[in-house]
Amino acid sequence: MSRYENYSEAAKYYDKTRVPTGGETLIGVLELSRQSGSEFRLLDAGCGTGAYSELVLPHVDRIDAIDINPDMLAVGRKKFANGAPDACITFHQGSIENLPFEAVQFDAVMFNQVLHHLESAQEGDFSGHRNALAEAHRVLRSGGVVIVNCTSHEQLRHGYWYLHLIPTALRALHDRCIPAAKLEAMLSEIGFAVEGRFVPLDGVLQGAAYVDAEGPLKPEWRKTESSWALAPEEEIASAEAKIRELRKSGDLDTYMGEFDAKRRQVGQTTFFVARKV
Ligand SMILES: C[S@@+](CC[C@H](N)C(=O)[O-])C[C@H]1O[C@@H](n2cnc3c(N)ncnc32)[C@H](O)[C@@H]1O
C-alpha cells in the first residue's frame, strides 16, 4: 500500500492523464526474451489500472497483473472486459513484496513506477525494493527478465517542470527513489545479471496534461501525479500562488518551458533490464 498516495481517489482520474512511456523499448525487450514454442507469461507488478499491460499484451501470451489497491484494479478489469474479449490477463489483489504465485512461473516481470511507493525498514536501506525484487527472482524462470521502470535522481531534478515548486515533495521523492548504482548492485546481489538501462526521451508520464501549465491549480491533475501527495498544504498553496502570479503577468508558459528544457535531455524515467541467472 502506498503510505502517501490515496490510490482509491487517484483511480478516478488516473487514466485521464497518465500515459505509459518507453513502450517501444519495453516491447523490444519482451520480444527478444521470447523463446519460440513456449508460452510467454508476464507479471505486471504494481499494475495500477493496467496501462502497461494493455500496451504489451499483444506481444506476450499471458499476463498476471497484481496491485494492492482494489480501485486501481477495478479500473483495469473494466478496461479489459470492455475492449479485449480474448485478453489473456488475470488481475490479482496483493502485495508485490509477497507475491501469491508459486516459484518459477514467469518469463518476465515488470515494475512500472511502483518501487518508490514501498517502505524501507530503515531509512536508505530500500528493503521494500529488495523484497519485491527478491520475489520477482523467486517467481521467474531461469533466464527470465526483470524490467524496472523508475525515476533517477537526475530525472527528478530536471524531468518534471513543476517539482521545484514543491521542494518538500522533491526531497521526499529523492529519498524514496533508489539511486541507479544501488539498484543495479541490489539486482546482482539477488541473483540477476544486469544487462543495461535505457531512457526514453520522447513521451512524458502525464501525456498532454504534462504541458498544462495551469495543472498545479487543479486537484484532479495533482491527484494523478503522486509527488503532490508528498507536499504539505502550505507548499501547494504557495505553488498555486506562484502559478497564478505568472498567469497574471503572462509569463507562465515561458516559465514552464524554462524549467522543462533539460527534461528533453534527461527524460523522466529509466528502464533497468536484468536477467535471472
Ligand atoms: C504510480 S502507480 C503505477 C501503476 C502502473 N504500474 C502504471 O505505471 O501505470 C503505483 C501503483 O503501485 C501500487 N502499489 C503500491 N504499493 C504496492 C504494493 N506493495 N504491492 C502492489 N502494488 C502496490 C499502487 O496501488 C499503484 O497502483
The ligand as an SDF file (V2000), in Angstrom:
LIG
                    3D

 27 29  0  0  0  0  0  0  0  0999 V2000
    2.2210    5.2110   -9.9500 C   0  0  0  0  0  0  0  0  0  0  0  0
    1.1550    3.8350   -9.8840 S   0  0  0  0  0  0  0  0  0  0  0  0
    1.7910    2.8770  -11.2560 C   0  0  0  0  0  0  0  0  0  0  0  0
    0.7540    1.9860  -11.8590 C   0  0  0  0  0  0  0  0  0  0  0  0
    1.1700    1.3060  -13.1590 C   0  0  0  0  0  0  0  0  0  0  0  0
    2.3030    0.4220  -12.9770 N   0  0  0  0  0  0  0  0  0  0  0  0
    1.4800    2.3390  -14.2130 C   0  0  0  0  0  0  0  0  0  0  0  0
    2.6610    2.6060  -14.4450 O   0  0  0  0  0  0  0  0  0  0  0  0
    0.5440    2.8840  -14.8010 O   0  0  0  0  0  0  0  0  0  0  0  0
    1.7210    2.9120   -8.4860 C   0  0  0  0  0  0  0  0  0  0  0  0
    0.8910    1.6810   -8.1870 C   0  0  0  0  0  0  0  0  0  0  0  0
    1.5810    0.8840   -7.2410 O   0  0  0  0  0  0  0  0  0  0  0  0
    0.6150    0.2590   -6.4060 C   0  0  0  0  0  0  0  0  0  0  0  0
    1.2680   -0.2320   -5.1920 N   0  0  0  0  0  0  0  0  0  0  0  0
    1.8380    0.4750   -4.1860 C   0  0  0  0  0  0  0  0  0  0  0  0
    2.3630   -0.3590   -3.2690 N   0  0  0  0  0  0  0  0  0  0  0  0
    2.1250   -1.6450   -3.6950 C   0  0  0  0  0  0  0  0  0  0  0  0
    2.4230   -2.9330   -3.1820 C   0  0  0  0  0  0  0  0  0  0  0  0
    3.0910   -3.1120   -2.0370 N   0  0  0  0  0  0  0  0  0  0  0  0
    2.0240   -4.0050   -3.8990 N   0  0  0  0  0  0  0  0  0  0  0  0
    1.3440   -3.8670   -5.0560 C   0  0  0  0  0  0  0  0  0  0  0  0
    1.0360   -2.6590   -5.5990 N   0  0  0  0  0  0  0  0  0  0  0  0
    1.4240   -1.5460   -4.9230 C   0  0  0  0  0  0  0  0  0  0  0  0
   -0.4060    1.3610   -6.1810 C   0  0  0  0  0  0  0  0  0  0  0  0
   -1.6290    0.8440   -5.7010 O   0  0  0  0  0  0  0  0  0  0  0  0
   -0.4870    1.9680   -7.5850 C   0  0  0  0  0  0  0  0  0  0  0  0
   -1.4730    1.3490   -8.3650 O   0  0  0  0  0  0  0  0  0  0  0  0
  1  2  1  0
  2  3  1  0
  2 10  1  0
  3  4  1  0
  4  5  1  0
  5  6  1  0
  5  7  1  0
  7  8  2  0
  7  9  1  0
 10 11  1  0
 11 12  1  0
 11 26  1  0
 12 13  1  0
 13 14  1  0
 13 24  1  0
 14 15  1  0
 14 23  1  0
 15 16  2  0
 16 17  1  0
 17 18  1  0
 17 23  2  0
 18 19  1  0
 18 20  2  0
 20 21  1  0
 21 22  2  0
 22 23  1  0
 24 25  1  0
 24 26  1  0
 26 27  1  0
M  CHG  2   2   1   9  -1
M  END
$$$$
